[in-house]
Amino acid sequence: MKTKKYKSKVKPLPKAKEHVATYGPTAAISNDTVISSLTPDSFDEKPEGFDACYARLKAEADEKFGTKELMTVDEYFGKLWYIVEGLYENI
């Protein structure tokens, strides 16, 4: 069976170009190129007291949701979300 290609008489809308996401101080080299001045070492830094807060929240989540080896998806993400919300409250 033969097929025909559909030819539209309406011109397609122009597409916008997505900007490069940058975080922190940056330096623009040209219109399309942006270099971040953040070093890879700065990505590994944790705020002071992060480990203690995480340990406390994990213990609370273990008490609330249990410490089963096999969990349902809802249990797992409920536990994970509890920890994430607690960490964001301390920011």
Summary of the structure (lengths in Angstrom):
residues: 91
radius of gyration: 24.3
end to end distance: 63.5
largest distance: 69.1
contacts: 134
relative contact order: 0.10
helix: 41%
strand: 7%
